[in-house]
Amino acid sequence: MTTYVLIHGGGGSAFDWHLVEAELRARGHDTVAVDLPASDPEAGLWDYADAVVRAVGERDDLVVAAHSWGGFVAPLVCARVKAAALVLVTAMVPSPGEAPDDWWTRSGRPPSAYEDVHDLFLHDVPRDLADRVLAHDQALAAATSMDRVVSEPWPLDAWPDVPTRYLLCRDDRFFTPDFVRRHVRERLGVVPDEMPGSHMAMLSRPRELAEYLVGVHPGA
């Protein structure tokens, strides 16, 4: 049994992963998804990582997966635990010393052509599910204070020594495919894997995403 450690993106929550969790558990695996401590204005990047590590506890045989902004957190988790694999799901890839707020300019990410949150992030997610997730996440966001964590330099000197995969979602309007392919090549030196789906593919294609995650384990 593998434990899949699932890290949400900025403005999101552990609930974003609930459909993928159900798919992974149906396949006999364990999951850990935790709300990052965004309500604590004093929490920094290591505090975010440590919140995940505490939730993992004594579990082993880990695959760490991060969505979007969670790309700044997942490598720090892998510096604290022994992971079999690290998976970035349409995620930001940090460089040493780079603050999350600086990533947007330094990465060259182009501006989005969409303003409506459904059109930008959730265009292939059933509307009732999208509204339910947004209501949940926005209720948490009301208490969010991320001033410190988004301005804090990413603290690792190098990428952690763990097998790393990147999953590009071909219908993503927030991190578009052409940008992602370049970004991943420049930051990680790898070619991303690809699947259909929007930025929130864990909601629109949970079965396919779960199957992908199961397949990245070295023992699969």
C-alpha positions in Angstrom: 0.0 0.0 0.0 1.3 3.4 -1.0 0.4 6.6 0.8 -0.3 9.5 -1.5 0.4 12.9 0.1 -1.7 15.4 -1.7 -0.9 19.2 -1.5 -3.4 21.8 -2.6 -2.7 25.0 -4.4 -3.1 28.7 -3.4 -6.6 29.6 -2.5 -7.5 25.9 -2.4 -7.9 23.3 0.3 -7.5 19.6 1.0 -11.1 19.2 -0.3 -9.9 19.9 -3.8 -8.4 16.4 -3.8 -11.5 14.5 -2.3 -12.4 12.7 -5.6 -8.9 11.6 -6.3 -8.6 10.4 -2.7 -11.7 8.2 -3.2 -10.2 6.8 -6.4 -6.9 6.0 -4.7 -8.5 4.4 -1.7 -10.7 2.3 -3.9 -7.4 0.9 -5.4 -6.2 0.0 -1.9 -4.0 2.9 -1.2 -3.8 5.5 1.7 -4.1 9.2 1.2 -3.1 12.3 3.2 -4.5 15.7 2.2 -4.1 18.6 4.6 -5.2 22.2 4.7 -2.1 24.3 4.6 -1.8 26.8 7.5 -2.8 29.9 5.3 -4.8 31.3 8.2 -1.6 31.9 10.2 0.0 35.2 9.1 3.3 34.1 10.7 3.5 30.8 8.9 6.4 30.5 6.4 7.3 27.9 3.8 8.8 25.5 6.2 5.7 25.8 8.4 3.6 24.8 5.5 5.8 21.8 4.8 5.9 20.8 8.4 2.1 20.8 8.6 2.1 18.2 5.8 4.9 16.2 7.5 2.9 16.1 10.8 -0.1 14.8 8.9 2.0 12.0 7.3 3.2 10.9 10.7 4.9 7.5 10.6 3.6 6.4 7.2 6.1 5.3 4.7 6.2 4.4 1.0 5.1 7.9 0.1 4.3 9.6 -3.2 4.1 13.4 -2.8 1.9 15.2 -5.3 1.4 19.0 -5.4 -1.0 21.1 -7.4 -0.3 24.7 -8.6 1.1 26.9 -5.8 1.8 23.7 -3.8 4.9 23.2 -6.0 6.6 25.6 -3.6 5.8 23.3 -0.7 6.1 19.7 -2.0 9.9 19.7 -2.4 10.3 20.9 1.1 8.1 18.0 2.3 10.5 15.7 0.4 13.4 17.2 2.3 11.7 16.2 5.5 10.4 12.7 4.6 11.7 9.8 2.5 9.5 9.8 -0.6 9.5 7.3 -3.5 8.4 10.0 -6.0 7.4 13.6 -6.3 4.7 14.6 -8.7 4.0 18.2 -9.8 0.4 18.5 -11.2 0.3 21.7 -13.3 2.4 23.3 -10.6 4.8 26.1 -10.1 8.5 25.0 -10.1 10.5 27.2 -7.7 14.2 28.1 -8.0 16.5 28.5 -5.0 16.0 31.9 -3.3 12.9 32.7 -5.4 9.9 34.0 -3.5 6.4 32.8 -4.6 5.4 36.4 -5.4 8.5 36.7 -7.7 7.8 33.5 -9.6 5.2 35.1 -11.8 7.6 37.5 -13.4 10.7 35.4 -13.2 9.1 32.4 -14.8 7.7 34.4 -17.7 4.2 33.1 -17.2 1.9 34.9 -19.7 -1.2 36.7 -18.4 -4.5 34.8 -18.5 -7.0 35.6 -21.2 -9.9 34.7 -18.9 -11.2 36.6 -15.8 -14.2 34.5 -14.7 -13.0 31.9 -12.2 -15.1 29.1 -13.8 -13.7 29.9 -17.3 -10.2 30.2 -16.0 -9.9 27.2 -13.6 -13.0 25.1 -13.8 -14.3 25.1 -17.3 -14.5 21.3 -17.6 -15.8 20.7 -14.1 -19.5 20.0 -13.6 -21.0 23.3 -12.4 -22.6 22.0 -9.3 -19.3 20.4 -8.2 -17.3 23.5 -9.1 -19.7 25.7 -7.1 -19.5 23.4 -4.1 -15.7 23.4 -4.1 -15.5 27.2 -4.6 -17.9 27.8 -1.7 -15.8 25.5 0.5 -12.5 27.0 -0.5 -13.7 30.6 -0.4 -15.0 30.2 3.1 -11.4 29.2 4.2 -9.9 31.9 2.1 -11.8 34.5 4.2 -9.3 33.8 7.0 -6.2 33.6 4.8 -3.2 35.7 5.4 -0.3 34.7 3.2 1.8 37.9 3.3 4.9 36.2 4.8 4.8 32.9 3.0 4.5 34.4 -0.5 7.4 36.9 0.1 9.8 34.4 1.7 12.6 33.1 -0.5 12.4 29.4 -1.3 14.9 27.9 1.2 16.4 24.9 -0.6 19.8 25.2 -2.3 18.9 22.5 -4.9 16.0 20.3 -5.9 15.6 17.3 -3.5 17.1 14.0 -4.5 13.8 12.3 -5.3 12.5 11.0 -8.6 10.3 13.9 -10.0 7.6 13.9 -12.6 5.6 16.8 -13.9 2.0 16.4 -15.2 0.8 19.0 -17.7 -2.9 19.4 -18.3 -3.5 20.2 -21.9 -6.7 22.2 -21.4 -5.3 24.3 -18.6 -6.0 28.0 -19.2 -4.1 29.3 -16.1 -0.8 27.6 -16.8 -1.0 27.1 -20.5 0.7 24.1 -22.2 3.3 26.0 -24.2 4.4 27.9 -21.1 4.5 24.8 -18.9 6.6 22.8 -21.4 9.2 25.6 -21.5 9.0 26.2 -17.7 9.5 22.6 -16.9 12.4 22.2 -19.3 14.2 25.3 -17.9 13.6 24.5 -14.2 13.7 20.7 -14.1 15.3 19.7 -17.4 12.6 17.1 -18.1 9.7 16.7 -20.5 6.4 16.8 -18.8 3.8 14.0 -19.0 0.5 15.1 -20.4 -3.2 14.4 -19.9 -6.4 16.2 -20.9 -8.0 18.5 -18.3 -8.2 22.0 -16.9 -6.1 23.5 -14.1 -8.4 21.6 -11.7 -8.1 18.2 -13.3 -8.4 16.6 -9.9 -12.1 17.6 -10.0 -12.8 17.1 -13.7 -10.7 13.9 -14.3 -10.1 12.3 -10.9 -10.0 8.7 -12.2 -7.4 9.5 -14.9 -5.3 11.5 -12.4 -5.5 8.7 -9.8 -4.4 6.1 -12.4 -1.5 8.4 -13.4 -0.4 8.8 -9.7 -0.5 5.1 -9.2 1.6 4.6 -12.3 4.4 6.9 -11.2 5.4 4.8 -8.2 8.7 3.0 -8.9 7.2 -0.3 -8.0 4.1 0.1 -10.2 
